Amino acid sequence: MSSNNTWRPATKLIHSGVTRSQFGETSEALYLTQGYLYDSAEAAEARFKGEEEGYIYSRYGNPTVSMFEERMCAMEGAEDARATASGMAAVHSAIACQAKAGDHIVAAKALFGSCRWVVEKLMPQYGVEFTLVDGKDMNAWKEAVRPNTTIFFLESPTNPTLELVDIKAVADLAHENDAVLIVDNVFATPLYQSPIELGADIVMYSTTKHIDGQGRCLGGIVLGTEEWINDHLHDYFRHTGPSMSPFNAWNFLKGLETLPIRVAHQTASAGKIANSLAKQNTINRMIYPGHESHPQAELAAKQMSGGSTMVAFELDGGKSSAFKFINALETVQISNNLGDAKSLITHPATTTHKNLSNEDRDELGISSGMIRLSVGLEDVDDLLEDIQKALHSI
Ligand SMILES: *Cc1c(COP(=O)(O)O)cnc(C)c1O
């Protein structure tokens, strides 16, 4: 297997983790197999005992999936990883594999909808308590800590309001309290933010988003130390089966090769769109982590090395203006997905965040006029013209 710690990110994303078969294929092989053969009954026994290296069953591990895990570890600076069937399988596994009845989770309020459901609705069924805090407010994190706090969980930048949480400060607080910090790094991508370097213990992704990048496969990954994975995730993963399909892993390996050029292009376009939106007087608020108007521009510069492929903004006139604007777009398509080659737009209050109470939405700043745009790979001038035309129609 190839790896080289001195490689820069774009090189790692192409060459790290490759294990070639006897045929010396250039492109990673797709091992679409459930099981593996043994030369003898003794060999099978040895492998089950862990005395002989090798695969046993694809729920536990698969060569194509391993290549993807290795490449992600090289990129994140993580010791070990497990790839999962979806981003939510990654979040759920990362939390459920270690939380016990009587434990307490402190999480930022601004979480991806399903992540919030896991913390707020599912984990309490197993006796795990939680406190949700305003992620921007370090005092709120501190005040939420209890003697039984074992997990801190956050997402930064957040969906859809693109707020940041100080990852290093929360990691320090978690460690002072013998707890671990789990970071959902989907919006930042592996290119713009390295949570492990900032002190996080566990990082997870929905690889469905930028890592696939072309809207095809669902997937996720949990990365952490060998010790944490051996103590918590290893057995949980084997026996509950949230494994990634080898076909999807193969697709994500290809996605990682082009991740830097796609994300750079999408970020440059998002920056231009953000600049243009910031000048419109029909827009109340434009939120973009790479823009000087972002309230946490200083923190963005401290912990992120790039802006975002996402832009959020709020139109005057609430839901009816937002719907008119969205319906008038021709190039940008309506979808709740993100990170795709196609530019996608969504109205969070009625879709991704419809399950929150009005109060919770207000608290998170998700107003009825708010719109979230995931910028794709189209020519940015076509996107700018489409947006201008749609703004004029309201
Ligand atoms: C999409 C997403 C998830 C869930 O991932 P799936 O692959 O859809 O299961 C989790 N967190 C964030 C921030 C996401 O954008």
PDBQT file of the ligand as one rigid body, heavy atoms in Angstrom, charges set to zero:
ROOT
HETATM    1  C1  LIG A 401     -25.635  15.195   4.482  1.00  0.00    +0.000 C 
HETATM    2  C2  LIG A 401     -25.093  15.412   5.819  1.00  0.00    +0.000 A 
HETATM    3  C3  LIG A 401     -25.120  14.401   6.780  1.00  0.00    +0.000 A 
HETATM    4  C4  LIG A 401     -25.768  13.062   6.524  1.00  0.00    +0.000 C 
HETATM    5  O1  LIG A 401     -25.173  12.352   5.481  1.00  0.00    +0.000 OA
HETATM    6  P1  LIG A 401     -25.943  11.268   4.576  1.00  0.00    +0.000 P 
HETATM    7  O2  LIG A 401     -24.855  10.759   3.681  1.00  0.00    +0.000 OA
HETATM    8  O3  LIG A 401     -27.035  11.975   3.868  1.00  0.00    +0.000 OA
HETATM    9  O4  LIG A 401     -26.470  10.229   5.495  1.00  0.00    +0.000 OA
HETATM   10  C5  LIG A 401     -24.582  14.673   8.020  1.00  0.00    +0.000 A 
HETATM   11  N1  LIG A 401     -24.043  15.885   8.312  1.00  0.00    +0.000 NA
HETATM   12  C6  LIG A 401     -24.008  16.878   7.406  1.00  0.00    +0.000 A 
HETATM   13  C7  LIG A 401     -23.411  18.186   7.781  1.00  0.00    +0.000 C 
HETATM   14  C8  LIG A 401     -24.522  16.678   6.130  1.00  0.00    +0.000 A 
HETATM   15  O5  LIG A 401     -24.496  17.676   5.239  1.00  0.00    +0.000 OA
ENDROOT
TORSDOF 0
